[in-house]
Amino acid sequence: MTAETAPPPGSTGTPPASPGPEEFARVQQSAEFAELRRAHRSFAFPLTVAFIAWYLLYVLLSSYAGGFMGTKLFGNINVALVLGLGQFATTFLIAWLYSRHAATQLDPKASAIKARMEAGE
């Protein structure tokens, strides 16, 4: 069951034309879009490399430094457990940092690009 409604006052009743491939290509080649990509890459790539290195260090230590990883720190808590939990903490920290970076740096730039495309500029 669908109900047809009248278009809003002042509109022609036809939806606005969506941007075509040429418009997307033009925006993709703009300096503003390049800045958005640079802002994303300069944050994401270094953190990705750092996290992978941190993870590989943990795996290598677990494989080849069993004595060190088994060192008790206090009670039944050893180095392996602390570093393993550190992996989880690091994951959540990176997710939080990225969401903050996206909200303050990426989203405003992306919104500006989107607004210009929708306005047909």
N, C-alpha and C positions, 0 to 999 in steps of 0.2 A: 504494500500500500504506500504509494508516494503522493505527496501533496505538492503541487506546483505553487510556488510563491512568485509574486511579482518582483521584478528587479528593483533594487534600491532607487529612490528618486534621483534623477539626474544621470542615471546610467543608461546605456543603450541596450542593455540586456545581453550583450555579447561579452564573453570573458576576454581579458586582455591577452594579446598574443604573447606566447612564451618565446624566450630567446631561442634563436636557431644556432646551428653549429658554428656559423661564422662569428656570431656574437661571443660564444664561449671561447673560440680560438683567439679572438681579439683580446678578451679579458685575460686569458691565460698568458698572453705575450706582454701584458702590461707590466710596468714597473711596480705598481701597487700589488699585483699578484705575486711577483717575484719576491717582494719584501715579506709577504705572508708566508711563502714557502721557506724563505731564509729563516724567519722567526721560528717556524716549526722545526726545521732541520737542525738549527743551532742548539735547540733544546733537546730534541728527541735522540739524535744520533749519539752525542757524547754520553747521555745517560744509559742508552742501550748498550754501548760498548763497555761502559763501567760495570753495568750489572752483569753482563755476560762474563767479563773477566772475574768478577767477584764470585759468580756461580762456579766457574771453572776452577778457581782457586779452592773452593770448598770441596769439589769433587776430587781434585788431585790430592788434597790433604787427606781426604777420607780414604783414598786408594793407597797412597804411598807413605803417609805419616800417621799410621795407626797409633803408635805410641804417644805422639803429641796430641792427637784427637781424643785419646782415652784419658788424658790427664784430668784428674778430678780437680775442680775449682773449689767446690764446697758441697758437702753432703754427697748425693749421687749425681750431681750436676757436673758434666765434663765439658771440655772444649767443643766437642762435636755437637752436643746439644745446643750450646750457646750460639755457635756459628750457624747451625741449622735454623734455629729460631730467628737469628739475624737475617736469614734469607727472606722469611715471611715479613719481618719488619721492614726490610728494604723494599720489598714489593709494594707494600701499602704506602710507604713514604714516597716512592716514585709516582704512584698513582695520584696521591694527594698533590704533590708538586706539579704534576702535569695538569691536573684539573685547575689548579690555581693559575698556572702559566696560560692555559687556554682561555680562561675567563678574563684575564687581564691583558694579554697580548694578542692572542689569535682571534678570539670572537669579535672584538671591535673592528678589526681589519676585515674579517670575513663579512661582517654585517654591512660595512660600508661598501664593499664590492657588490654584495647582493642588492643593496638598495639602489646602487647606480645601474645595475643590470635591469632591475625591475622598472626603473624610471626611464629606461631606454637611452641612457647617456653613453 
